[in-house]
Amino acid sequence: MIKNNIPKINSIHYGGKWICFGLLFTAVIPGIIWLLFHIFLWWLCAIGVVTLVAFLIVFLIEMWKDNSRIPYYERTLKEKIPYDPEKQYAVLRVSICTGEKVAGFKNYDDGHFTEVMLIRDMEDEKRFKAIYGLDEIKKEY
């Protein structure tokens, strides 16, 4: 299955191009033309301002949609690290010394542990259970 990966405007590589384009047409090119020919090109400034306003609107909409949502890496976690209940069981490894918790899956046959995510609080544990559809997780120290 092929997925379209349209870059988000608030990503580092894509948002910067919008801002540069807007600033170029709002200030830089009209400023150079004003200094050289003493002509003010208002329509060029208008293009830049519209570009910057459009960027700001789209950026704010994307930030609003992303606010308090599951991060992208967690949305694709189930696809990247598959869980087979017949061969594996869910384990929460807890360090005796530091108390660090790591959720993952342990193989029934050879005991191989596949680390999935760091558990910092109960919300992380609930998210891990929700992502993989688990009711309980066995703890190992």
Secondary structure, DSSP 8 states (H G I E B T S, - for coil): --------TTSHHHHHHHHHHHHIIIIIHHHHHHHHH----HHHHHHHHHHHHHHHHHHHHHHHHHTTS--HHHHTHHHHS---TTTEEEEEEE-TTT--EEEEEEETTT--EEEEEEE-SHHHHHHHHHHHT-S--EEE-
